[in-house]
Amino acid sequence: KQMIRTEYLKASIRAKVEHPFRILKCQFGFRKAIYRGLPKNDNKLAVLFALGNLLRVDQMIRSARG
């Protein structure tokens, strides 16, 4: 039983971590890194995560209104 609980805990944590990456891949088309240099890739990921956060906040506001 303890092992099953541990697996459920790991799965719930994994789901929370993987959700933002799904938003990046599906909504913004970030499939793989283009090798333009690490700083540029890092900046692009930072901007995409910021856009993903704005999208989540927008969804939360819309669901709270109605």
N, C-alpha and C positions, 0 to 999 in steps of 0.2 A: 504493500500500500504506500509506503513511504516513497518508493521509486516512482510510482505513478504520480503522486503529488509533486515530486520534483520535476517530472517531465511536463506537467501542466504549468508549473511556475515558469520553467524555461520557455515554453511555447508562448505564454502570455507576454513575457518580456520581449521575445523575438518579434512578436506581432507589433508591439509598440515601437520598436526600433525600425522595423522594415517599412512601416506605413509612410513616413516622409520620403523614403526612396521610391516608393511606388508612385507618389505624387510627382516626383521629379521625372521619372521615366515615362509615365503615361501622359501627364498634362503638359509637360514642357519639352518632351522629346529628347531627354538626356539619356541616350542608350549606352554610349561608351565615350571615354575621354579621347579627345583629339589631342595628339601630342604636339602642343604648341609651346611647351615649356610649362614647368610645374606652377610658377606663379599665376599664369593665365588660367590654367585649369582650376587652381585653388580659388581664384577670384570668381570664375564662372560658377563653381559649386556654391560659393557663399551667396552670390546673387540669386541663384535658383532656390536655395533654402530660404532666403528672405521672402521670395515670391511665394513659396509654398506656405510659409507662415502667414502671409497676408491672405492667401486663399483660405486657409483654415479659419482665420479670424472672421473673414467675410461670411463663411458658411455658418459659424457660430452665431454671429449677429443676426443673420437672416432667419435662422431657426428659432432664435429667442423672440423675434418680432412676431412670428406668425406661424 
